[in-house]
Amino acid sequence: MSVPIDRVGKILAGDEAGWFVKVLDDSGSTGGFLILTSPVPTFETGFDSWVADHDGLVGYFIESGWKVEWS
């Protein structure tokens, strides 16, 4: 599974359906990836999660059951 970095996607199915998601490469600070979710595409409000590596990122998307439409 390929997860785009630094692109906004709309979650069509799974946890938080209808929300937006964006993945940031945080390897310079934490060595992992930040996963931002928000009810608005500007990410003014919302939540963040962190995973240590690419395998963790893919696993997070699978566990969430997300189907994402990337812009």
C-alpha positions, 0 to 999 in steps of 0.5 A: 500500500502506498500512502502519500506524504504531505497531501490532503485526502478525504476519508471515504470509509472506515474510522472518521469517514467524512474527515480529512487526513494528511501524513507528514514526514517527521523523520527530522524530529522524531524519526517517524510520521505524523498522521493528522485528521480533521473535520475540515480540510484546513486542519485548523482543528483535529487530532494527530497520531504518530507512528515510528516507520513506514510499516507502522504507517501502512498498518495504521491505515489498514487498522483504521479501515480507511479508503481515502480519496487523495487530492 
